[in-house]
């Protein structure tokens, strides 16, 4: 059903019976829903906080990558007061590779003046070059702590982005609801103002007829009572409009982020800016677009990674170590009968470590497996909730559309009766009391039309939020 005719129709209906005879045109730059939502995206504090959380998550992701940073190591030492000075210095580069858990090391060492039983510490005059690697065969081969942190930090960054998206949906939904309340209260305020204006303008004619003796003084008093009653109605409508405007100012902000209270002049006279929906939106699309479900599925992936890591920790640590070294330069004597050689040396070894009880690893696996099952149950429940939300939103959307049509028909009928009654009053065929009742009935019908329009717009916005596209 097209939406753009609703509010203009309300104004045209009121104009037919004189309620809008003296209405001033609204400004061209009226406040639309898109401006409110844009202000929310730019300046709403909760979204700014959520954005900062995304930046913090990106910082954690960068920090996790530091596990595989290239590391420089160096050392220097000696014993200048002893029989042997035992001078030595070394430096090297070490890095853990982000795959297969391999540790690499390359370095340089120079050592001199060691006793013969420490001859392996003595190098040729130009020192010794070293290159080594450690390769895990079981534990830490497929996943280690560093790779786990990197994978999960990436997932947490994506989760924070989807959490930002969900917070954005919630805030935009609240802003749209407040905006529609503001529009409805503004239309009701205008309606009350025009209703009062009609009675005040009629009062001048009645007083003229009283002075001419055409009608009794009591008619003037009766219409004055109507004016007082409608002034009270207008005062209440103004108060409601101002209160809702203050609520809307939380979402409508200037460039400095300060709240803006919209004026009556900013009230839009059309619904062109209200979001339209695609009634053919499928539930599968909603499940694919809802950021809260996406965030929960990423949380499941994160815990799966931890389950894999905990399972890997149950394996024994079996590592292969290999190291090659070569002295360079003139050989250096470290005993009367011994000196260094510049031959290439290769050393290979295997290390094994196996905690017997495995309580830490088993406990971590038990904890993460239980958490994984709980998250899967949460995801299943969330899917059911999204399905219900979408179906409910579609049902409400259809019901409010039907109610809006009925309200329109009721308002049109009430206005025809009011117009006819006013013609009869001008001809002296009815009383002021009956005219007042017709005017109030017409105003109440138009108020119901405003409410049904706002409810339908809210239903459309709710449907968009339910499918994750607001």
C-alpha positions, -999 to +999 in steps of 0.1 A: +000+000+000+014+034-009+023+056+020+029+090+007-008+100+005-016+095+042-005+126+060-013+150+031-048+134+030-051+142+067-044+178+060-067+179+030-096+164+050-091+190+077-089+218+051-123+209+036-142+218+068-122+249+076-099+235+102-068+245+082-081+276+067-055+298+083-027+272+083+007+285+073+028+264+049+054+242+065+091+250+057+107+233+027+134+219+049+112+198+072+125+171+095+123+136+080+131+102+094+162+099+073+177+131+090+170+116+124+186+082+115+216+100+099+221+120+131+219+088+151+246+072+129+269+102+132+265+114+168+246+090+191+269+083+221+261+046+224+271+040+188+303+060+193+311+038+223+304+007+202+327+021+175+355+025+201+350-011+211+356-021+175+388-002+175+398-018+207+392-052+192+413-043+162+441-034+187+438-068+204+440-084+169+472-065+162+486-075+197+478-112+191+499-111+159+529-100+180+532-137+191+550-143+158+571-111+158+607-115+148+629-114+180+665-102+184+685-117+212+720-108+224+743-115+253+779-106+264+799-118+293+833-126+308+853-132+339+881-107+339+894-116+374+896-153+370+924-176+356+904-177+323+887-146+311+859-166+294+849-137+272+819-143+250+793-124+231+764-135+209+734-123+191+707-138+169+673-137+154+644-160+164+609-164+151+580-187+155+563-193+122+525-189+120+521-224+106+530-259+119+544-243+151+580-242+137+606-222+156+636-209+137+668-194+150+698-178+133+727-162+151+764-155+156+786-163+186+822-156+195+839-171+225+876-172+238+898-182+268+877-211+281+893-240+299+898-272+280+868-288+295+847-260+280+863-262+247+830-263+229+824-227+239+855-215+221+851-204+185+874-196+157+887-160+156+858-148+133+832-165+154+806-191+147+774-190+126+744-209+138+711-219+122+685-241+140+649-251+140+624-269+163+595-287+148+565-300+169+552-333+158+521-337+180+512-309+205+512-274+190+516-287+154+481-279+141+473-252+166+492-234+193+485-206+217+497-179+193+476-192+163+446-196+186+449-160+198+452-147+162+422-166+150+400-157+179+411-120+179+400-118+143+367-134+152+363-110+181+369-081+158+342-093+135+319-100+165+324-064+178+315-051+143+283-072+143+275-061+179+279-025+166+254-034+139+229-048+164+233-017+187+227+004+156+195-015+148+183-011+183+191+027+185+176+034+150+145+015+160+141+036+191+148+068+172+122+059+145+096+051+172+103+084+189+102+103+156+068+088+147+055+097+181+068+132+175+051+135+141+018+121+155+019+145+185+026+174+162-003+166+139-026+163+169-013+196+182-021+212+149-055+196+148-063+210+183-050+244+173-072+245+142-102+232+162-097+261+186-093+285+158-126+274+142-145+281+175-128+314+180-136+326+145-172+314+149-174+334+182-170+367+163-200+358+141-221+347+170-215+379+189-224+399+158-257+380+156-263+385+194-259+423+189-283+423+161-308+403+181-309+373+157-299+349+185-299+348+223-269+357+245-268+321+257-255+310+223-225+332+228-218+318+263-221+283+250-196+288+222-173+305+247-174+273+268-164+254+237-134+278+233-123+271+269-126+234+264-106+235+232-079+257+248-075+230+274-072+204+247-046+224+228-026+230+260-025+192+266-015+186+230+013+212+232+027+197+264+027+162+248+044+176+217+071+193+237+078+162+258+081+140+228+104+166+212+127+164+242+128+126+238+136+130+201+164+154+209+184+125+223+186+111+188+187+144+168+220+162+174+241+190+159+276+187+146+290+190+181+268+161+193+245+184+213+208+175+214+185+195+192+148+200+202+128+201+169+103+229+166+067+226+152+079+243+120+101+212+113+071+189+112+070+171+079+038+173+058+044+141+039+056+106+046+079+103+016+108+099+040+094+070+060+111+037+052+093+014+027+095-023+031+098-053+008+069-075+017+086-104-001+115-104+023+122-141+032+130-155+066+162-169+051+173-133+043+165-122+078+187-151+092+215-141+069+213-104+078+206-102+115+239-090+132+230-106+165+228-140+150+260-134+130+278-123+162+266-155+180+278-177+151+312-161+153+313-168+190+306-204+183+335-205+158+357-189+185+348-215+211+353-243+184+389-230+180+394-233+217+380-268+217+405-277+190+433-262+210+423-279+242+421-313+223+456-306+210+469-300+245+460-336+254+487-348+230+523-354+243+549-328+234+571-345+208+595-321+191+624-325+167+653-301+171+680-296+145+709-271+146+738-265+123+769-244+131+801-234+114+832-215+127+848-190+104+881-173+104+915-186+117+912-215+141+917-206+177+937-228+202+921-235+236+947-260+248+982-270+238+968-300+221+935-287+208+921-259+186+888-251+168+879-265+135+859-248+108+840-279+099+802-277+095+785-294+125+749-306+126+730-318+157+696-334+157+675-344+187+641-353+199+624-342+231+593-357+248+571-343+275+539-360+287+520-349+318+506-380+333+472-369+347+464-343+321+440-326+345+446-291+331+440-301+295+410-323+303+394-296+324+399-270+296+384-294+270+354-301+293+348-264+299+350-254+263+329-283+250+301-275+274+303-238+265+301-248+228+270-269+233+254-240+252+262-215+225+247-238+198+215-240+219+215-202+221+219-199+184+190-224+178+168-204+202+178-171+185+168-184+151+134-194+165+130-159+180+140-142+147+114-163+129+087-153+154+097-117+153+095-116+115+062-133+114+048-111+141+061-080+124+045-090+091+012-098+109+012-064+127+021-047+095-009-062+077-033-055+106-022-019+109-026-013+072-062-026+074-069-005+105-055+026+088-079+022+059-108+018+083-097+049+102-095+068+069-130+058+060-142+068+094-126+102+093-140+109+058-175+099+070-172+121+102-161+151+081-190+147+058-214+147+088-196+177+102-198+197+070-235+189+066-242+199+102-224+232+098-246+239+067-277+232+087-264+254+116-258+283+092-294+278+080-307+278+116-319+242+114-297+228+142-281+239+175-245+248+184-243+218+207-249+194+178-223+212+156-198+210+185-205+173+188-199+168+151-167+188+152-154+168+181-164+135+165-146+146+133-115+156+153-115+123+172-118+104+139-088+123+125-069+116+157-075+079+152-063+083+117-031+099+129-026+071+155-033+043+129-009+059+105+018+061+132+012+025+142+015+013+106+047+033+101+061+018+133+050-017+121+069-011+089+100+000+108+097-029+131+096-053+102+127-037+087+145-041+121+133-077+124+149-086+090+181-067+099+178-040+073+168-008+092 
